[in-house]
Amino acid sequence: MLRLTYPRAEDLPAIEEYRREVLAGDGDFDGTAGLGNVPSASDWLAGLKVLSSPDAPRHGLFRTFVYLGYDGDRLCGIVNIRPTDEEAILEAGHIGYHVRPSERRRGYGRELLFRAAALCRAHGIASPLVCVHEDNEASIRTALRAGFVPDGEEIHEKYGRILRFRADF
């Protein structure tokens, strides 16, 4: 079972190791709240303060709460929740998640989604959404296995066809 924690300075070595693994692999940081858009884990950690603040929308961002998923001492995944009812959430979802490449196909994605849905409910989102690009078959399977059900789709100008899944449990 994963232990979810807020990212802290003590997590920087684990986050940087995670980041290096993704960069060495497919380089896909979707679901990491921007970990791939900054030069270092410490820059990412500093940016999370803006994301989680009530002022995030003034910066053109969804207010986002990020959690690290540890199995023992190993950082296995990242999950973030966006507790908003804004219309744009139909393209982004309330939940974003990412599983470390070396830890995929072990049930961590399903657990991250299930736990994130509970966190969303604690923030007042009764039936949270996760959005997945139509080509991401692994994430589609993960959402379905976590108990999410299809809830429509959006055509995003930049990303193409995005499938929506809603927590129905």
C-alpha positions as CSV (number, residue, x, y, z in Angstrom):
1,M,0.0,0.0,0.0
2,L,1.3,3.4,-0.9
3,R,1.9,6.1,1.6
4,L,0.9,9.5,0.3
5,T,2.8,12.5,1.5
6,Y,3.1,16.2,0.6
7,P,6.4,16.9,-1.2
8,R,9.0,18.3,1.2
9,A,12.6,19.3,1.0
10,E,13.6,15.9,2.4
11,D,12.0,14.3,-0.7
12,L,14.3,16.1,-3.1
13,P,16.8,13.3,-3.6
14,A,13.9,10.8,-4.3
15,I,12.2,13.3,-6.6
16,E,15.4,14.0,-8.6
17,E,16.0,10.2,-9.0
18,Y,12.4,9.8,-10.2
19,R,12.9,12.7,-12.6
20,R,16.2,11.2,-14.0
21,E,14.5,7.8,-14.6
22,V,11.7,9.4,-16.6
23,L,14.1,11.5,-18.6
24,A,16.2,8.4,-19.4
25,G,13.0,6.5,-20.4
26,D,10.1,7.9,-22.4
27,G,10.4,11.4,-21.1
28,D,6.6,11.6,-20.5
29,F,5.9,13.7,-17.4
30,D,2.1,13.9,-17.9
31,G,0.4,13.8,-14.5
32,T,3.4,15.1,-12.5
33,A,2.2,18.7,-12.1
34,G,5.0,20.0,-14.3
35,L,8.0,18.0,-13.0
36,G,9.3,17.8,-16.6
37,N,8.9,21.6,-17.2
38,V,11.6,22.7,-14.8
39,P,15.3,22.3,-14.6
40,S,15.4,20.6,-11.2
41,A,13.3,18.9,-8.5
42,S,14.0,21.9,-6.2
43,D,12.5,24.3,-8.8
44,W,9.5,22.0,-9.0
45,L,9.0,21.9,-5.3
46,A,9.2,25.7,-5.1
47,G,6.5,25.9,-7.9
48,L,4.2,23.6,-6.0
49,K,3.7,26.4,-3.4
50,V,2.2,28.6,-6.1
51,L,0.0,25.7,-7.4
52,S,-1.4,24.9,-4.0
53,S,-2.1,28.5,-3.0
54,P,-5.5,30.1,-3.3
55,D,-3.9,32.6,-5.7
56,A,-3.1,29.9,-8.3
57,P,-6.1,30.9,-10.6
58,R,-4.7,34.5,-10.7
59,H,-1.6,32.9,-12.4
60,G,-3.8,31.1,-14.9
61,L,-3.4,27.7,-13.0
62,F,-5.8,25.3,-11.4
63,R,-5.3,25.1,-7.7
64,T,-3.5,21.8,-7.3
65,F,-2.5,19.7,-4.4
66,V,0.3,17.3,-5.1
67,Y,1.2,14.1,-3.2
68,L,4.1,11.6,-3.5
69,G,3.3,7.9,-3.4
70,Y,5.9,5.9,-1.6
71,D,6.2,2.1,-1.1
72,G,8.5,1.9,1.8
73,D,11.4,4.3,0.9
74,R,10.8,4.2,-2.8
75,L,9.0,7.0,-4.6
76,C,6.7,5.0,-7.0
77,G,4.3,7.7,-8.2
78,I,2.9,11.2,-8.1
79,V,-0.7,12.2,-7.9
80,N,-2.3,15.6,-8.0
81,I,-5.8,16.8,-7.4
82,R,-7.5,19.9,-8.7
83,P,-10.6,20.6,-6.5
84,T,-12.4,22.9,-8.8
85,D,-15.7,22.9,-10.7
86,E,-14.5,25.2,-13.5
87,E,-15.6,24.2,-17.0
88,A,-12.0,23.7,-18.1
89,I,-11.7,20.8,-15.8
90,L,-13.5,18.8,-18.5
91,E,-10.3,18.8,-20.4
92,A,-7.8,18.4,-17.5
93,G,-9.7,16.3,-15.0
94,H,-9.7,16.6,-11.2
95,I,-6.9,14.1,-10.9
96,G,-3.5,13.8,-12.6
97,Y,-1.2,10.9,-11.9
98,H,2.1,9.4,-13.0
99,V,3.8,6.1,-12.1
100,R,7.5,5.7,-12.2
101,P,8.5,3.8,-15.3
102,S,10.2,1.0,-13.4
103,E,7.1,0.6,-11.1
104,R,4.4,0.3,-13.8
105,R,2.1,-2.7,-14.1
106,R,2.2,-3.3,-10.3
107,G,-1.1,-1.7,-9.4
108,Y,0.3,1.6,-8.3
109,G,-1.6,3.6,-10.8
110,R,-4.9,2.1,-9.8
111,E,-4.1,2.8,-6.1
112,L,-3.1,6.4,-6.9
113,L,-6.4,7.0,-8.7
114,F,-8.5,5.4,-6.1
115,R,-6.8,7.3,-3.3
116,A,-7.0,10.6,-5.3
117,A,-10.7,10.1,-5.7
118,A,-11.1,10.0,-1.9
119,L,-9.0,13.1,-1.5
120,C,-11.1,14.9,-4.1
121,R,-14.2,14.0,-2.1
122,A,-12.6,15.4,1.0
123,H,-12.2,18.7,-1.0
124,G,-15.9,18.7,-2.0
125,I,-15.7,17.0,-5.4
126,A,-18.3,14.3,-5.2
127,S,-17.6,12.5,-8.5
128,P,-14.1,13.4,-9.7
129,L,-12.9,13.1,-13.2
130,V,-9.7,11.8,-14.7
131,C,-8.9,12.7,-18.3
132,V,-6.8,10.5,-20.6
133,H,-5.5,11.0,-24.1
134,E,-7.2,8.5,-26.4
135,D,-3.8,6.9,-27.3
136,N,-2.9,6.2,-23.6
137,E,-4.3,2.6,-23.4
138,A,-2.5,1.8,-20.2
139,S,-4.1,4.8,-18.4
140,I,-7.5,4.0,-19.8
141,R,-7.2,0.4,-18.4
142,T,-6.0,1.8,-15.1
143,A,-8.9,4.2,-14.8
144,L,-11.4,1.4,-15.5
145,R,-9.7,-0.9,-13.1
146,A,-9.8,1.8,-10.4
147,G,-13.6,1.9,-10.8
148,F,-13.9,5.0,-13.0
149,V,-16.5,4.9,-15.8
150,P,-16.5,6.6,-19.2
151,D,-18.1,10.1,-19.0
152,G,-17.6,11.5,-22.5
153,E,-14.8,13.2,-24.4
154,E,-13.4,16.5,-25.3
155,I,-11.4,17.6,-28.4
156,H,-8.5,19.6,-27.1
157,E,-6.9,22.1,-29.5
158,K,-3.4,21.0,-28.5
159,Y,-3.8,17.4,-27.3
160,G,-6.5,16.0,-29.6
161,R,-9.2,13.6,-28.3
162,I,-9.3,13.4,-24.5
163,L,-11.5,10.7,-22.9
164,R,-13.1,11.5,-19.5
165,F,-13.7,9.0,-16.8
166,R,-15.7,9.7,-13.6
167,A,-15.3,8.0,-10.2
168,D,-18.5,6.0,-9.7
169,F,-17.8,4.2,-6.4
